[in-house]
Amino acid sequence: MPFALKHEVVDRFIAGETARELAREYELGGPDVVLRWARQQRKCGRVREQNESDLGAEQDQLRREYEKLQAEKAYLKKLIELKAQGRF
C-alpha cells in the first residue's frame, strides 16, 4: 500500500475513527493492520516509506504483469477475429 495512503489511514485513526471502520473502508486484512501502522508511526515518528529498491522491484513486477496482460489481450483479440471468420 502506498505510503501516503497508510499515512491517511493513521491520521484518520488518530482523529477518532475506529480501526475496524478504516480496515473495512480500505479493504485491509483487519483492524490489526491499522493498529500496527499507528504503533509504527508512534514509535518512529511516522510510518516509514518504502526504500528505492523495494519500489524498483515492485515496478519491475508491475511491468511484467502489464506485459503479460497485453499478450493475453492480443491472444483473445486474435481468437475473436478467427471465430468471426469461422476458422475456429
MODELLER restraints for C-alpha pairs under 7 A, 6 or more apart:
rsr = mdl.restraints
at = mdl.atoms
rsr.add(forms.Gaussian(group=physical.xy_distance, feature=features.Distance(at['CA:3:A'], at['CA:49:A']), mean=5.70, stdev=0.5))
rsr.add(forms.Gaussian(group=physical.xy_distance, feature=features.Distance(at['CA:7:A'], at['CA:47:A']), mean=6.85, stdev=0.5))
rsr.add(forms.Gaussian(group=physical.xy_distance, feature=features.Distance(at['CA:9:A'], at['CA:22:A']), mean=6.79, stdev=0.5))
rsr.add(forms.Gaussian(group=physical.xy_distance, feature=features.Distance(at['CA:10:A'], at['CA:34:A']), mean=6.74, stdev=0.5))
rsr.add(forms.Gaussian(group=physical.xy_distance, feature=features.Distance(at['CA:10:A'], at['CA:37:A']), mean=6.64, stdev=0.5))
rsr.add(forms.Gaussian(group=physical.xy_distance, feature=features.Distance(at['CA:10:A'], at['CA:38:A']), mean=5.57, stdev=0.5))
rsr.add(forms.Gaussian(group=physical.xy_distance, feature=features.Distance(at['CA:13:A'], at['CA:19:A']), mean=6.33, stdev=0.5))
rsr.add(forms.Gaussian(group=physical.xy_distance, feature=features.Distance(at['CA:19:A'], at['CA:31:A']), mean=4.73, stdev=0.5))
rsr.add(forms.Gaussian(group=physical.xy_distance, feature=features.Distance(at['CA:19:A'], at['CA:34:A']), mean=5.64, stdev=0.5))
rsr.add(forms.Gaussian(group=physical.xy_distance, feature=features.Distance(at['CA:19:A'], at['CA:35:A']), mean=6.68, stdev=0.5))
rsr.add(forms.Gaussian(group=physical.xy_distance, feature=features.Distance(at['CA:20:A'], at['CA:30:A']), mean=6.78, stdev=0.5))
rsr.add(forms.Gaussian(group=physical.xy_distance, feature=features.Distance(at['CA:20:A'], at['CA:31:A']), mean=4.70, stdev=0.5))
rsr.add(forms.Gaussian(group=physical.xy_distance, feature=features.Distance(at['CA:23:A'], at['CA:29:A']), mean=6.91, stdev=0.5))
rsr.add(forms.Gaussian(group=physical.xy_distance, feature=features.Distance(at['CA:23:A'], at['CA:30:A']), mean=5.35, stdev=0.5))
rsr.add(forms.Gaussian(group=physical.xy_distance, feature=features.Distance(at['CA:23:A'], at['CA:31:A']), mean=5.28, stdev=0.5))
rsr.add(forms.Gaussian(group=physical.xy_distance, feature=features.Distance(at['CA:23:A'], at['CA:34:A']), mean=6.70, stdev=0.5))
rsr.add(forms.Gaussian(group=physical.xy_distance, feature=features.Distance(at['CA:37:A'], at['CA:47:A']), mean=6.68, stdev=0.5))
rsr.add(forms.Gaussian(group=physical.xy_distance, feature=features.Distance(at['CA:40:A'], at['CA:46:A']), mean=6.85, stdev=0.5))
rsr.add(forms.Gaussian(group=physical.xy_distance, feature=features.Distance(at['CA:40:A'], at['CA:47:A']), mean=5.77, stdev=0.5))
rsr.add(forms.Gaussian(group=physical.xy_distance, feature=features.Distance(at['CA:41:A'], at['CA:47:A']), mean=4.69, stdev=0.5))
rsr.add(forms.Gaussian(group=physical.xy_distance, feature=features.Distance(at['CA:82:A'], at['CA:88:A']), mean=5.70, stdev=0.5))
